[in-house]
Amino acid sequence: MATDTDTARGEGFGEVSRVRGIVFEYLSLGASVLGIFALAVLLIYVTIDAFDLANADPLWLLTYFLTLVVPFLGFCLYSARDPALTRRAVAVAGGGLVAVAAVFTAIEAFVGEVPRLNWQLTYLFVAVIPLTGYLTYMGARGRPGSVGFGLIGRLIGGTAIGLAFTVLFLVFDERLWFLAYTLGIVPALLAYAYGQLRDTPAAVTAALPVSILGVLLAVFAREALRTYPTTAFIYLWTLAIPIAAAGAVVVNGRGSRTAALTAGGVPLALAAAVGLFGRAAGLGVGGPNALVVIAVTGVPVAVYLHRVFDAGDGLTGLGLPVLLAAGALAGALVVETFGIPTPSPWVSETFLTEAPSRTASEAGLYPAIVGSVIIIAMVAVLSFVLGVATSVFLEEYTADSGVVGGLTRLLQINIANLAAIPSVVYGLLGLGLFANFLGLGFGTAVTVSLTLSLLILPITIISAQEAIRSVPDDLRRGSDAMGATRWQTTKNVVLPEAFPGILTGTILALGRAIGETAPLIMVGAATTVFSPPSSLFSKFSAMPMQIYAWANFPQAEFRYGVVAAGVITLLIILIGMNGTAILLRNRAEEGH
Amino acid sequence: MASSHDADTEGITRRKSLAALGGVGALALAGCTETEGSDGSDGSDGSDGSDGSDGSDSLSGAINIAGSSTVFPLMSAVMEDFAEQHPDVDPDISSTGSGGGFSNFFCVGETDFNNASRPIQPEEEELCADNGVEYVELIAATDALTVVINNDNDFATEMTVDELSQIWQSDAAELWSDVRDEWPDEEIERFGAADTSGTYDYFIENVMGEDGHTDDYQATEQDNTIASGVEGSEYAIGYFGFAYWFQNQDQVTPVAIDNGNGPVEPSLETASSGEYAPLSRPLFTYPSIESLGEEHIAEFARYFVEQTTNEDLVAGDVGYVPATEETQEEQMQTLEDAIEQAQG
């Protein structure tokens, strides 16, 4: 190598050695592969433990592979309509089977036994899951595929958001919300709509004061009033009806009035019927929570169905949920009929809905899940508002030079440094400031969320600043030239342009906040609680706290099974959160 | 004209539908209301119900507990049962370590109970006194500190306290053969509790005495890490609470300790009879007297003392030695005195 560079230098236009470049390329490839491989192995083992796959009968795996995975892959290939892709997929599935079985057997024969893995599981993780991911991506690009995934996404997303609403109402007073909605939001919306329709600017301007007055009135009325509608009726009135109305308005904008009424009315009627009378009629489900979930899921699904039928393309895609449900049912039937032993996964209904227990099989994460969801919701709102406000101020309003400029730079340096401070220090700050000095209580939701918001605030500010800085100056100057004020420019030009970037930063920061343990320990969050918190000032636990406690339990079932189940649950909630934010971001990016 | 006509008919239908909706809404409102009075009276019932000996469902309120990670599994198991019987009681527990619980939470009046794997220390007593926090000491269970070796180690299955001390004291033996001549010429690998742990303090006090603890060992708060360390090396030795070994008996081998009366293996029986000396130790919980003034906390404390003799729970589920009937009676007397003092 040394001679190579020497020749290059000596002869001017001689040959330049490419060895370094090639070595560098492969080193960076190796580094990324190593990282991904290590993470993949960890996640595979966590998944195996959480779902008890090590004890899954190969026949059980085969049954569901045939009834669930194969039809799904077939659907994706059908949607992609690419014969070359189909051939490749079949080759990977078939070749992978032979290759994985051969390599795995060889490893077992010559190297030694691989703990808790067999070749069937290896095939599942090495070939089937990547293949499914790839084909899902390819299938989504075809029309039926995108329709099918859109429908599934709305079903899952709607259910998740509906459940999140019910969790939030565990600590937020639904009666106060009912009064605030009825006295503040509804009159304000009516005033706004009236003003828009009848062209009366005064009514539009009045909307904001009306809503503030109404909310204040609600706070006082909450003290005075003693009789309220039942929870189910409150949910119907404050959540289901407005969502259905919004859905109807959207459909109305695209098509006929009948369709609009159907799209809003049918899910609403279903939600009301199941929510109010489901239990009484002997259905398994019912009650206020079912009402919210059905309304939040049903309306977007109905609106989407209308859109798909309106477009009249890719209608076969709508069969995807049916295909998957039928596959799962058929699989269950086969397993039942032939008596194939089923694994007993740690991530189960009891795990998600029960309190922690000393017996591994009865242990649940429910109170901690509720705690984490509430904390993260509050952190998201707090850090978003504070972060965006700070970054807009720093980027758009402060001067770059003079004394103010100097101060701004000092502030910038401090913010950058704050991002690097260990989280325990923020825990101490939260303990001293929020818990002791302001008396918000040890380990309460308020203390914990304020502490975590401070913790991620530097990250949110810095990323929001980057996003705002990346908005081209030409746009600002253009807006100025039109005679816009600085506020108008910020509101109409800068923030909409920067919004996707700001969201990305906030997502990353929230991902960090949900997994934090050290500051929670410092501010005195509980390790274990047995019932979900009933107010913002009751003691909280969060998922990482409970998982960490389980990892220290003497029983092996806790350290492997239950901890793995906790990790998977945390991951799924994190992915769900990030998914929502990514969807919002993509929407915002498409917007212009 | 046509359009305005349309608007009119629309207006009528809209008005009609609004009226219909309003009517239905009013009906629903009338039918589906509830009054808060029932909620409010629940709280006042709490104090009434306490007069009856087991007014189980009338108790309500929060119970905050912090402290030792060793006592954590036992206390949370008891809390689980108590929370099941009294759905309105909201107990929570934090695993902070004995000292952390006393100094950060209990002695500043933030928690109702503090668990400890050793008796409260003078500085902590002082801190509590400064903040006016009074407490009583209750014995929760007995633990048998377990010394473990690798399953393949067949030579060191019995040791005297002196030999144990030679392995763990400040100028510790390098090789197994330094401790006893017939043992192999292999280096000793040590895995033990970190110096923040109550187990560490207890081990020094009762095995090494003034010779102190060696620095030449892997220190950790996690029993799990100690066990895997010992499992991985034939010439390793470690120590931790009995519960871990009790739940993972195949992983490592316990050492029988000879305190002058022949070697004794750690077990629930030998620990409770006191034969397993000097490594069986009491575990404590400290309720604050002020908190015991609240009926649901007093009731929980009584329930806890009752459960200390429950073999299925203390020994079977958690892996500690249950208290004897005698100890339980004493503890109950102490507790009742404290409750009386608190409630006047």
HADDOCK unambig.tbl for C-alpha pairs under 7 A between the chains (distance, minus, plus):
assign (segid A and resid 226 and name CA) (segid B and resid 35 and name CA) 5.70 0.50 0.50
assign (segid A and resid 226 and name CA) (segid B and resid 36 and name CA) 5.31 0.50 0.50
assign (segid A and resid 227 and name CA) (segid B and resid 33 and name CA) 6.56 0.50 0.50
assign (segid A and resid 227 and name CA) (segid B and resid 34 and name CA) 5.70 0.50 0.50
assign (segid A and resid 227 and name CA) (segid B and resid 35 and name CA) 4.24 0.50 0.50
assign (segid A and resid 227 and name CA) (segid B and resid 36 and name CA) 6.14 0.50 0.50
assign (segid A and resid 228 and name CA) (segid B and resid 33 and name CA) 5.22 0.50 0.50
assign (segid A and resid 228 and name CA) (segid B and resid 34 and name CA) 5.51 0.50 0.50
assign (segid A and resid 228 and name CA) (segid B and resid 35 and name CA) 6.22 0.50 0.50
assign (segid A and resid 229 and name CA) (segid B and resid 29 and name CA) 5.93 0.50 0.50
assign (segid A and resid 229 and name CA) (segid B and resid 32 and name CA) 5.34 0.50 0.50
assign (segid A and resid 229 and name CA) (segid B and resid 33 and name CA) 3.79 0.50 0.50
assign (segid A and resid 229 and name CA) (segid B and resid 34 and name CA) 5.95 0.50 0.50
assign (segid A and resid 230 and name CA) (segid B and resid 32 and name CA) 5.32 0.50 0.50
assign (segid A and resid 230 and name CA) (segid B and resid 33 and name CA) 5.04 0.50 0.50
assign (segid A and resid 230 and name CA) (segid B and resid 34 and name CA) 5.85 0.50 0.50
assign (segid A and resid 233 and name CA) (segid B and resid 32 and name CA) 6.86 0.50 0.50
assign (segid A and resid 357 and name CA) (segid B and resid 77 and name CA) 6.96 0.50 0.50
assign (segid A and resid 357 and name CA) (segid B and resid 80 and name CA) 6.45 0.50 0.50
assign (segid A and resid 358 and name CA) (segid B and resid 77 and name CA) 5.56 0.50 0.50
assign (segid A and resid 526 and name CA) (segid B and resid 92 and name CA) 5.98 0.50 0.50
assign (segid A and resid 526 and name CA) (segid B and resid 93 and name CA) 5.44 0.50 0.50
assign (segid A and resid 526 and name CA) (segid B and resid 94 and name CA) 4.62 0.50 0.50
assign (segid A and resid 527 and name CA) (segid B and resid 93 and name CA) 5.72 0.50 0.50
assign (segid A and resid 527 and name CA) (segid B and resid 94 and name CA) 4.39 0.50 0.50
assign (segid A and resid 527 and name CA) (segid B and resid 95 and name CA) 6.18 0.50 0.50
assign (segid A and resid 528 and name CA) (segid B and resid 92 and name CA) 5.72 0.50 0.50
assign (segid A and resid 528 and name CA) (segid B and resid 93 and name CA) 5.36 0.50 0.50
assign (segid A and resid 528 and name CA) (segid B and resid 94 and name CA) 6.54 0.50 0.50
assign (segid A and resid 529 and name CA) (segid B and resid 91 and name CA) 6.30 0.50 0.50
assign (segid A and resid 529 and name CA) (segid B and resid 92 and name CA) 4.47 0.50 0.50
assign (segid A and resid 529 and name CA) (segid B and resid 93 and name CA) 6.62 0.50 0.50
assign (segid A and resid 530 and name CA) (segid B and resid 80 and name CA) 6.87 0.50 0.50
assign (segid A and resid 530 and name CA) (segid B and resid 83 and name CA) 6.87 0.50 0.50
assign (segid A and resid 530 and name CA) (segid B and resid 91 and name CA) 6.72 0.50 0.50
assign (segid A and resid 530 and name CA) (segid B and resid 92 and name CA) 6.92 0.50 0.50
assign (segid A and resid 531 and name CA) (segid B and resid 90 and name CA) 6.68 0.50 0.50
assign (segid A and resid 552 and name CA) (segid B and resid 222 and name CA) 6.48 0.50 0.50
assign (segid A and resid 552 and name CA) (segid B and resid 224 and name CA) 6.93 0.50 0.50
assign (segid A and resid 554 and name CA) (segid B and resid 243 and name CA) 6.49 0.50 0.50
assign (segid A and resid 554 and name CA) (segid B and resid 244 and name CA) 4.56 0.50 0.50
assign (segid A and resid 554 and name CA) (segid B and resid 247 and name CA) 5.98 0.50 0.50
assign (segid A and resid 555 and name CA) (segid B and resid 247 and name CA) 5.44 0.50 0.50
